[in-house]
Amino acid sequence: MSTTTPDTGAEPLDLTRAERWVLHDVMLRELEAAAEAEESPPWWAHAVLEQVEANDLALTCFEAWRIKRALETYVKDAPERDLEPTASVIDQLDAAYEAPPATVLG
């Protein structure tokens, strides 16, 4: 039985185990940061985390843009082992998505 993603402009990404691990970790960090700040958890981080855990990653442009921003912040202080997988996910997002969502542009 295969699952299908609703037609939301979502693009599938095929990540390695190391890339999924980094993405999972960064999404958990986003959720934990919101909890520590006593803010609502970002829906997009929760949605991406669920997709990573299901090994069925298909991102909307907005999710991809938010992930890229989170990864770019993370990579500045990431441990050495996470540098290459983080850069690889960022590169894949750049290749799959041409621009940030229109609502972000103003």
Disulfide bonds with the S-S distance in Angstrom:
none
